[in-house]
Amino acid sequence: MTEPAAAVPSTPAGPGWFARAFTFLARHPRLILTVFCLVLWAPGVASLPPLDRDESRFAQASKQMLETGDLVDIRFGAEPRYKKPVGIYWMQAATTTVAGMGDHSRIWTYRLPSLLGAIAAVWLAFWCARALAGAEVAFAAAALLGASVLLTSEATIATTDAVLLACVLGIQGMLLKVYLAAKGEREPVGTAIVLAGWTALGLGILVKGPVVLAVSALTAAGLWIWDKDGRWLRATKPLIGLAVVLAIVAPWLIAIWLKSHGHFFEQSLGQDFGSKLQGGQESHGAPPGYFLALSGITLWPAILLVLPGLAAAIRAHKQPAMRFLLVWAATWVMFELVPTKLPHYVLPTYPALTIMAAVWAFRAREDGLWWERLLFYVAPALFAIAAAGLALAPMLLPSLYGDGVLWWAALPSLAFASCAAAALIAYLRQARIAAAFFALVAPIALYPVLTAGVAPHLTQLWVSPRAAAAERALSRPDDPPPSLAGYVEPSLVFLLGTDTRQTTGPGAADAGAAQGGLALVEDREGGAFKARLAELDADATEMGAVDGFNYSRGRKVHIRIYRVAPVREVPPPPPE
């Protein structure tokens, strides 16, 4: 079925070189968008070590599913991990089974669901934008989403948010098409698309709980209130849709209820989700405006076009398509109001913003009100500040966290800066399509260099890989699992293995005195470790050390690796 040319008035691509370039790229959008995204993301997927903390927690829990064969329960080490539903763990276990070929220790295999989910999200962004605009606009909107710093980071790590974004786009795309059809902007929506939208909602709940439901429900409710009419929602076949969602979600919910004796719901909804609504969880609290303050970098390079695109959408709010996008984007407020904040929380709103940005870029120039002109000049300032930081990153980061400046990185940094400058100049000259083109070319020159070229040289940040390498070099075939004290980051557990002991200084001393083997003790636990060894009359020999910067805690660490000799009789630990 051929999509309508445009539900939003826009100018054709036109005769200019950059317009013709977008016309050419939009002829095979999914193929070219896939190649574009793989160029930006695949180097990071393949080259980055396991990251702390969420990625390694997800990957380790998925690894334990494979090791135990238990696809219902979710555990990190011996502890239950009941913060998120099971969907992402199943996906990571599946891709590791297929791509790992029996090896469960490669972090890149756990990242494949994020990579594939992000590509699906970009495809679905094109599909959504195509419902209201031409192919060139839809291509630009999808590419701007894919090039964003935030989606690039989420596409390269083994967490939930890239897959969640694809699910959000699935249900939002269905709602958009139904809404436009109700307003006479396009043909009625078939049952297959409606069922696909509900399927996306069910999968999204299975991946990250109520987030996807909140975005779609707030969008529908906002439009209902704005229009004072919710009859269009009947075309979504809500009763059938609810049955589809329950068919996807209910079997595992029942299984985990029985397996955990109800503890999953207490921890995931009562403790994890509830605490996020009540206050800043795990030191991640921030006031409203946090995501807005970060948007200059997280929405880069789309930020150059998003602010004027948002202003134009507000002015054109009587158009049903713009109204839908504005309400979708307004769910941003929900994330700002939640006390717990992490940069990726607001990602489900980005497609609406990049679609508005692309529509503006391909529209004829119009004179706006004073606040529109203000946003027009705020956007390039935010773009330029973030671009300057990104351009300097390949040079500065190795000098701060590596062995010194990587002078070869100056060339890609210069290419990136040149493209960013060209985008700025074109923007200020009102050559919007050219600005969009250069804004999309710029990340190609930098993102792969940062992830595959510069990141491996940031040795001070990669404490866990170096500690794991040292442990492997010093271990003996008959050693028990090593003990960790002080530095117990999930990435090191993932690299050393599920049986790794996560304990304190005295706990590491007790384990070593009982069984011998290696203990990796961070200096903050070193005194207690040695004191307990003395009480046990046990000997420990320092075999090596690793130091670096723990970016999860924002502090330097020094880990000493000891070989502890077992003693025949271990006295009980002193009373506390």
N, C-alpha and C positions, 0 to 999 in steps of 0.2 A: 504494500500500500504506500502510495506517495504522500509524504507529509505536506501540509499546506506551506506555501512559501513564507508567510509571515502573519502572525497574529498581532505583531507590533510593527507599525510603519517604520521602514528603514530604507536607506538609500541602497541601490545595488552596489556591487563591489566596485564598479567603475573602471575606467581605462588605465589608471595608474599602475606602475610596476608592482607596488606592494599589494594593491587590491587584486591584481592578477595572480600574485603569488598565493594569496589566501584562496582564490578560486581554484587554483591548481591543487593545493593541499586538501581542499574540501571534497575533491572528487573521490578520494579513497580515505575517508576520515579515520576509520577505525584502524586500518593498517598503519597510517602515518602517525596517528596518536600513540599507538603501541610502540612504534620504533622510537618516537620522541621520548616517551616515558622510560623506556628501557635504557636509553642513553643517559638519562638523568639519574635513574634509581639503581640499576643493576650493579654498577661499581660499588656502591655502598653495601648492598645486600651481600656481595661476595667478599668484601675486604674488611669490613668493620668487625672487631672482636665482640664477644657478648657484652652487652651494655647493662649497667645497673640503673634502677633496680627492677623496674617492671618487666623489661624484656626477658631478663634471665629468670625471673620468677615464672613467667608464662612458659618459657622454653623448658625449664627444669620440671615443672608440673606435667607438661606434655610428654617429656622424656619418661617420667615415672609411669605414666599411663602405658607407654609401650613396654616398659620393663615388667610391669605387674600384669598387664592385660586387662586391668580394671578400667573400663571406659565410662563408668558412672561417677565414681568418687574422684575428687581433685585434691592432690596433696603436694606440698613442697617439703621434702624430707619426710619427717614423721608427722608434721603438722597438717591439718586440713586447710585447704585454701578455698574458702567459700565466699570470696568477694564478688566473683563474676560467674555467670553460667558457663556451661560446658562447651559451647559452640566453637570458640577459637581453639580450645585444646584438641578437639576432634580434628579440626582442620590442620593444625600443626602436626599432630600425630600422623595424619594421613600423608601429608607431603613428605615428612621425614621417612615414613615407610617406603614410599615410592622413590624419592630422590636420594635418600641416604644409603640405600642398598645394604641394609644391615648395620650401618654405622649411625648411632644415635647421638654422636657427640659434635656434629657439625652444625653450628648455629645457623648457617645460611638456609638449611633445609626447613628450619622453623620459621624463617622469614618469608617463605614463598606464599603463604596465605595473604600476608600484608601486601606483597608485590602484586599478586593477582587481583586482590580486592581493590587496590588502588587503580589498577588498569581498568577494572570493571566500573569503578566510580567515574573515571574520565569518560569512558564510553557512555555511561548513563547520563552524564552531564551534557554530552552532545545530544543525546536522545531527548532530554528535557528541553534544551534550548531550541532544538529543531521544531518543537511543537509551537513555538511562538516567533521564530525568526528564520532567516535563510541559512543555507549551509555554511557560508563563510562566517557568519556571526556565531553559529553553533560550534564550529571548529575553534574559533578564537576563544570562546568561553571555556570549552573543555581543556584547551591547551593552557590557558591561564590558571585553571584549577590545578592541572598536573604540574606546572612549573612552580607553584607556590612553595615557599620554604617549609611550611607546616606539613603539607601533604607529602613532600619529598622526604621529610624526616620520618613520617609515619609509614611510608611505603617501604622503608629500608630496615625497620625493626620489627621484632616478633611480638606485637601487641594487638589490641582489638580494633584500633580506631580507623584504619584504612578499610577493613572489612565492614565495619559499622557504617562508614560513609557510603559505601556501595548500597547497603540496605536502606539507608535514609533516602538516597536518590531513587531507589526502586519504588518506595511507597509515595514519595513526593512527586515523582514523575506521573504516577497513576492519578493522584489527586489533581495535579495541574491539568492533565488532559481532560479529566472529567469536568473540571471547573470551566475550562475554556469551551468545551462542548455545550455545557449548560448555558453559556453566554452567547452561543451562536458563532464562536470564533473558529470552530473546527468540527469535523464530523464526530458522531457519537463514538464512544470508546467501546471496543469489543470485550467480551467476557474474558478472553485470554489475558488481556492487559490488566484487567481488574484483578483477576486471580494472581497474576504475577506480582502485583503490588502488595496484596495481602501476604503472599509468600515471603516477599522481602521483609515485611513487618515481622512475621514470625521468626525468620532467620535472625533479624536484628535483635529481637528479644533474647533469642538463644545465645547470641554473641555477647551482648552487654546489657541485658535487662531492659529497664523502662526508658532508656534515653531515646531510642528511635520512636517509641510510642509518644513520648512527650513532645517531640518536634512535630510529628504529624498531627497529633491532637490539637496542639496550640495553633497550628496553621489552619486547620479546619474550623476551630472555634473562632479564631480571629476573623476569618472571612465571613463566617456566619454573623458575627456581631457587626462587622463593617457593612455588609450588604443587607442586614436584617432579614436574611433568607438563607435557610440551610437545606432547602429541598434538593439542591444539586447533589447532596451526599447520598440520596437514595440510589443514584446510579452506581455507587461503589459497592452495592449489594452487601451491606454490612453483616447480615446474618450468615450468609455463605462465607464471607471473609473471616468472621469470628471463628467459624468452624475450621477453616484452613489454619488459622493461627494456633488454635488449640491442638489440632492434629500434629503440628510441628513441635510445639513446646511441651504439651502435657506429658508425653511418655517419659521424658527425662525428669521432669519435675516430680512425677510420682516416684520414679526410681530413686532419685536423690533424697526425697523425703523419707523413704523407707531406709535407705542406706545410712543416712546421717541422723536418723531419728528426729528430723525437724531442725537440726542445727544449721543446715545450709540457709534456711530462710531467716533464722535468727541473726546469722552473721552477715549475709548479703544484703538483706533489706533492713533489718533492725540496726546492725552495727555499722556496716560499710556505707550503705546508701543513706541511712538516717543521720549518721554523723556528718556526712557531707552537707546535709541540709541545715544542720544545727550549728556547725562551726568549722573552722579550718582543720582538716584531717591531715595527720602526719606532717605538720609544719607547712602545709600548702594553703593556708588561709591568705586571702588578699581582699582588699575592698573593691566595691564596684568600680569599673573603669580599667581594671587590670588587663582585660583582653583588648580593649581599645588602645591602651598604651603600647601593647605588644604588636598591634596590627601592622605597624610600619615594616616590621621584619617578617612576621609570620605570613602576611598576605603578599609579601614581595614576590614577583614584580607586579602583580595585579593591582597593588595599591595605587599605582600611577593612574589607573583608569577607574578604580572602584568609587572613589569619592565623587567625581563628576558624574559617573554613571548612577550613583545613588541619588544625587541631586536631580538628575533628569528623570529618574523613575518617580520620585516624589511629585515632580511637576506633572507627570503623565499618569497620576494615580487613578484616573478614571478609566484607563485601559485595563481590562480584566487581567491581562498577563502581568502588567506591572504591579497591579494590586496583589496578585498572588505572590510575586517575588518579594514585595515589600513586607508582607506578613510573614513569609518564610524567614527573611533576613531578621525580622524583629524578634524571632526566638532567641537571638543573641542576648537580649535583656534577661531572659531566664538564666542563662549561664553566668551573667554578671552578678545576678542576685544570689546565686548559690555561694555560701562562704568559702567552701573548698574550691580552689582553682588550680588547674594545670593548663598549659598553653593549648593542648589538643582538644580541650572540652568544646571549644566553639567551632571546631571544624565542620559540623553538620550545616552551618549557615553559609559556608564559603561558596557553594555552587550558586546560590541565589545572587550573591554579590558579583561573582565573575560573569554570570549571564548578563546582569545589568551593565557591567563594565563593557562587555563586548557589544551589546546593543548600542551603547553610547558611542563607542569607537567607530561604528559603521553608519552612524546617523549624520545627516547634514548639520552643519554648524548652526546653532541657534543662540540668540542673546538671552541670558538668564538674569535672574534677580541678583541682588548684591551678595546674598549668602551662597548662591551657586558660584559666583565669580570667586568668592573667598575660598570655597572648597577646591576650585580649579587650581588655585595657587598653593594651597596647603598640600595637595597630593604630590607635586613634584619635589617639595621639600622633604616629605617623608621618604619618598622613593630615593632621593639623592643621599640622605643620611644612611639609610640601610645599605645602599649600593656601596658607599664608601667603606662601611664596616666589612662587608663581604669581600670587597676587593683587597683589603688589607689582611684579611684572615689568613690566607696562605703564607704570608710573610711573617706575621706576628705570632701565630700559634706555635710554630716550631721553636721560635726563640724563647717562648714562655714555658712550654711543656715538652720540648724536645732537645735536640743537640745543637740547635742553632738555626739560623735563617736558611731556608731552601731557595737559593738564588734562581734555580730553574723555574720556580713557581711564579717569578715575576712576569714571564711571558703570558701565560694564561690569565693572570690577574690584569695585565694591561689590555688583553683582548676583551675580557669581561667589562672592564671600565669603559672601554671605547664603545661597546654596544650599549651600555647603560647610558652613556653620555649622548649617543645618537638618539636613543629613545626619548631622553629629556628634551633635546633640541627639537625633535619632530613634534613632540607634545606641545611645546610652547609656541611652535609655529602653526598649531592647529592641524598638523598632518597626523590625524589620530590613528589611521590604519598603519602608517609607517611606525608610529610610536609603539603600537601593539606588536608589530613584527620584530623590532629591535629588542623590545622587552622580553620576547620569547626566545630570541637567539642568545641573549646574554647568559642565562643559566647553563646553556650547553657548554660554554667556555669555562665554567667554574665548578659546578656541582661535582662532576666526576673527578676533577682534580682535587677537590677538598676531601672526598671520601676515599678514593683509591690511591691518590698520590700523597697528600699531606697527612691524613689521619694516621697511617701506619708509623709515621715518624714522631708522633706525639707520645713518646715512650713513657713519660712521667704519668700520663693518664691511664695507661694500660697496666695497672698494678696486678690485676688478677691473671692475665695471660703470662706475665713474667713470673709471678709466684707459682703458677701451675707448672710452668716449664722447669723451674728450679726444683720443685717437688718431684717431678718425674725423673730428673737427672739424679737426685739423691736417694730415691726410693729403692728398696730391695724387693725381690719377688715374694718374700714371705712376710712383708710388712702388712700390718692391719691398716684400715683406712686412716688417713691423717686426721689430726685434730686442728681446728681453727679456734683461735682465741683473740678477741679484739677486732680483727678484720674478718668479718663473716659475711661479706657481700655475696649476693646470690650468683654473680658471675663466676666467682671462684668455686662455689659449690657445683655449678653446672660443669665447669672445666675439670674438677677433680673427681666428681662422681657422687651419686646419690647417697652412698654410705658415709660420706665425709661427716665427721663430728663437728657440730657447731656448738661451742661451749665457751667457758671463761678460762682465765689463767689457771685457777685451781682445778677446774674440770679437765683441762688438757694435761696437767700434771698427774691427776688420778688415772686417766686413760693410759698415759705413757708408762706409768709405774706398773700398771696391771698387765699391759700387753706389749709395751715397747713401741717402736715406730717413730714417725715424724710428727712434730708439732709446729705449726706456723703461728707464732705468737707476736702480736703487735705490741709495740713498746708500752702502751697504756696498760696492758695486762701482764707485762714482763715481771714486775715486782711480785705480784701475787702468784705467778707461775713458779718463780724460783723459791718463794717462801714455802709453798706447798711441797715442792720437791725436797726441800730440806727436812720438812716434817716427815716425809715418807722415806727419808734416807735414800733417795733415788738420784741417779746421775744423768745429766743431760749435756750433750756436746753441741755447741753451736756449729752448724754446717754451712750456713750461708745467710744471706740477707737480701731483702728487696725493699727499696724505698720508692716513693712516688707521691702522687697527689690524688686523694680520694675525692673525685668530683661529686659524688653523692652526698658527702658530708661537708665538702668545702674545706678540707684540711689535709696537711701532709701526713703521711703514714710511713712507718719504718717497721718492717716485718722481719723477725729473726726466725730462722728455721733450725730447730733443734732435733737431734736424735736422742730419744730417751731410752735408757736401758731399763728393762723390766726388773722388778724386785720380786723375791719369792713370796714374801708376805706383805700385804699392803694394809696398814692400819686404817681404821675407818676415818673419814674426814672429821675434823673438829666440829663440835656443835656450833650452830649459828646463833 
